[in-house]
Amino acid sequence: MSKEPFVWVPKLAPSAERKPLMHTTHDVILTVDYHLEHLEVRWLNCANGQEQRRNIPTDRRTIVRLVDEALAEAALVGGKVIWIMESTTG
């Protein structure tokens, strides 16, 4: 099991072998829908069940700030951040 606080899960082809994404009750899950000028983010804190939605600009500084904030929240309870990138274009 990885000790990294951030988990990268690349998109797999439908025919690729799939492994279950394991998360714990301590993790923060960011589900992200990319648009040219903004990201729609669904933030789920698995520790307390709180869910929020955010709409942020699509630029490096804002994205890094989002991840840093999620890492800080997850680290308080020994969790990690899981980033799930939604795709509506295939």
Secondary structure, DSSP 4 states (H G I P E B T S, - for coil): ----SEE------TTS--------TT-EEEEEEE-SSEEEEEEEETTT--EEEEEEESSHHHHHHHHHHHHHHHHTTT--EEEEEE-S--
